Amino acid sequence: MTEAAPMKAADLFDLTGEVALVTGASSGLGKRFARVLAANGAAVALVARRKDRLEALAQEIISGGGKAIAIGADVGDEAQMKAAFDAAESALGVVTILINNAGISRASHLIKGDVQGWRETMEINVEAVRANAVEAAQRMTKAGKGGAIVNIASILSFGVGRWSGAYAVSKAAVMQLTKVLGFEFARHGIRANALAPGYFSTELNADWLAGGGAEMMNHIPMRRFGNEGELDGALLLLAAPRAGAYITGATYVVDGGHTLQIAGV
Ligand SMILES: NC(=O)c1ccc[n+]([C@@H]2O[C@H](COP(=O)([O-])OP(=O)(O)OC[C@H]3O[C@@H](n4cnc5c(N)ncnc54)[C@H](OP(=O)(O)O)[C@@H]3O)[C@@H](O)[C@H]2O)c1
């Protein structure tokens, strides 16, 4: 060990010079992630299908002194995503941080045989995450740069729920995919990690959390769902080149202790 001076937190988590592409930046967690990355110095490429929302967010970031571009694209469409990476690159530079956040949840029981819901879930939550990670890594390598990939998993990567069979399988796959990416990309100076949030109220689940899902709070040791901003620290840790320098292939749980308990014990 050398005697290097300890860094200040602001320097450890500084993202100046980084270009971050955030999928699903039009609402919920992705919108917050884009704001946090921009607030810490990254130029941000905002990707989702609802481009009007992205444009409003880009405007907000730019008027706050940051750099941002709104790019309308469907993560399930390979050509659209290649074009999105091209647009990000020509406006801001090579993407060095990818936040693979876009995701869907289709409530159903597998026995109902909803093959379309299963396929859509795998296409958006798994296949698009793989394709984006590979696209980003190939571009970084070609440019002679390293970088960081953060995939958004879930506490359903570790266990299963009542209505969410396809979603739970997809998020378990995201966790395993993250290990493979971390392993394969390490030699290229690219880290890949996942963030596994517990429950945060967003468009994805607000109705359910306010209704039938509210009962779940009794099983969370902190007795509440997550609040906006409570993923910021973990996101920055995994994304920042200095703070996260030796972290790869990991899945970080941020859930108020939700996954700690074995039911009935
Ligand atoms: N909220 C939670 O409690 C929670 C917990 C664990 C994990 N997560 C994960 O966190 C991520 C974000 O979820 P959220 O809660 O923030 O939900 P949300 O508010 O519904 O946001 C989902 C985002 O994904 C985008 N998206 C969906 N399909 C897309 C597609 N085909 N192409 C491009 N973008 C697409 C949506 O944008 P457009 O509709 O504009 O395209 C939207 O911006 C998801 O991966 C989710 O599984 C959430």
Ligand as a Chemical Component Dictionary entry (heavy atoms), coordinates in Angstrom:
data_LIG
# 
_chem_comp.id                   LIG 
_chem_comp.type                 NON-POLYMER 
_chem_comp.pdbx_formal_charge   0 
_chem_comp.three_letter_code    LIG 
# 
loop_
_chem_comp_atom.comp_id 
_chem_comp_atom.atom_id 
_chem_comp_atom.alt_atom_id 
_chem_comp_atom.type_symbol 
_chem_comp_atom.charge 
_chem_comp_atom.model_Cartn_x 
_chem_comp_atom.model_Cartn_y 
_chem_comp_atom.model_Cartn_z 
_chem_comp_atom.pdbx_ordinal 
LIG N1  N1  N 0  -39.670 1.441  -8.669  1  
LIG C1  C1  C 0  -39.257 0.368  -8.031  2  
LIG O1  O1  O 0  -39.696 0.069  -6.908  3  
LIG C2  C2  C 0  -38.220 -0.520 -8.661  4  
LIG C3  C3  C 0  -37.648 -1.520 -7.862  5  
LIG C4  C4  C 0  -36.686 -2.343 -8.407  6  
LIG C5  C5  C 0  -36.295 -2.178 -9.706  7  
LIG N2  N2  N 1  -36.871 -1.210 -10.465 8  
LIG C6  C6  C 0  -36.397 -1.080 -11.842 9  
LIG O2  O2  O 0  -36.027 0.259  -12.060 10 
LIG C7  C7  C 0  -36.151 0.548  -13.447 11 
LIG C8  C8  C 0  -36.945 1.835  -13.621 12 
LIG O3  O3  O 0  -38.263 1.601  -13.177 13 
LIG P1  P1  P 0  -39.199 2.752  -12.570 14 
LIG O4  O4  O 0  -39.704 2.236  -11.291 15 
LIG O5  O5  O -1 -38.513 4.032  -12.624 16 
LIG O6  O6  O 0  -40.413 2.663  -13.599 17 
LIG P2  P2  P 0  -41.064 3.730  -14.591 18 
LIG O7  O7  O 0  -41.302 5.024  -13.899 19 
LIG O8  O8  O 0  -42.208 3.001  -15.199 20 
LIG O9  O9  O 0  -39.923 3.961  -15.673 21 
LIG C9  C9  C 0  -39.622 3.007  -16.649 22 
LIG C10 C10 C 0  -38.826 3.709  -17.720 23 
LIG O10 O10 O 0  -38.450 2.734  -18.700 24 
LIG C11 C11 C 0  -38.731 3.283  -19.976 25 
LIG N3  N3  N 0  -39.032 2.215  -20.923 26 
LIG C12 C12 C 0  -39.897 1.187  -20.772 27 
LIG N4  N4  N 0  -39.926 0.458  -21.900 28 
LIG C13 C13 C 0  -39.077 1.052  -22.776 29 
LIG C14 C14 C 0  -38.686 0.787  -24.110 30 
LIG N5  N5  N 0  -39.198 -0.251 -24.793 31 
LIG N6  N6  N 0  -37.788 1.610  -24.685 32 
LIG C15 C15 C 0  -37.276 2.672  -24.026 33 
LIG N7  N7  N 0  -37.595 2.971  -22.761 34 
LIG C16 C16 C 0  -38.505 2.172  -22.146 35 
LIG C17 C17 C 0  -39.914 4.214  -19.772 36 
LIG O11 O11 O 0  -39.884 5.251  -20.765 37 
LIG P3  P3  P 0  -40.884 5.400  -22.007 38 
LIG O12 O12 O 0  -42.191 4.797  -21.620 39 
LIG O13 O13 O 0  -40.941 6.888  -22.230 40 
LIG O14 O14 O 0  -40.209 4.693  -23.135 41 
LIG C18 C18 C 0  -39.589 4.815  -18.413 42 
LIG O15 O15 O 0  -38.739 5.931  -18.552 43 
LIG C19 C19 C 0  -36.776 -0.679 -14.094 44 
LIG O16 O16 O 0  -35.780 -1.501 -14.655 45 
LIG C20 C20 C 0  -37.416 -1.378 -12.914 46 
LIG O17 O17 O 0  -37.580 -2.756 -13.133 47 
LIG C21 C21 C 0  -37.821 -0.380 -9.984  48 
# 
loop_
_chem_comp_bond.comp_id 
_chem_comp_bond.atom_id_1 
_chem_comp_bond.atom_id_2 
_chem_comp_bond.value_order 
_chem_comp_bond.pdbx_ordinal 
LIG N1  C1  SING 1  
LIG C1  O1  DOUB 2  
LIG C1  C2  SING 3  
LIG C2  C3  SING 4  
LIG C2  C21 DOUB 5  
LIG C3  C4  DOUB 6  
LIG C4  C5  SING 7  
LIG C5  N2  DOUB 8  
LIG N2  C6  SING 9  
LIG N2  C21 SING 10 
LIG C6  O2  SING 11 
LIG C6  C20 SING 12 
LIG O2  C7  SING 13 
LIG C7  C8  SING 14 
LIG C7  C19 SING 15 
LIG C8  O3  SING 16 
LIG O3  P1  SING 17 
LIG P1  O4  DOUB 18 
LIG P1  O5  SING 19 
LIG P1  O6  SING 20 
LIG O6  P2  SING 21 
LIG P2  O7  DOUB 22 
LIG P2  O8  SING 23 
LIG P2  O9  SING 24 
LIG O9  C9  SING 25 
LIG C9  C10 SING 26 
LIG C10 O10 SING 27 
LIG C10 C18 SING 28 
LIG O10 C11 SING 29 
LIG C11 N3  SING 30 
LIG C11 C17 SING 31 
LIG N3  C12 SING 32 
LIG N3  C16 SING 33 
LIG C12 N4  DOUB 34 
LIG N4  C13 SING 35 
LIG C13 C14 SING 36 
LIG C13 C16 DOUB 37 
LIG C14 N5  SING 38 
LIG C14 N6  DOUB 39 
LIG N6  C15 SING 40 
LIG C15 N7  DOUB 41 
LIG N7  C16 SING 42 
LIG C17 O11 SING 43 
LIG C17 C18 SING 44 
LIG O11 P3  SING 45 
LIG P3  O12 DOUB 46 
LIG P3  O13 SING 47 
LIG P3  O14 SING 48 
LIG C18 O15 SING 49 
LIG C19 O16 SING 50 
LIG C19 C20 SING 51 
LIG C20 O17 SING 52 
# 
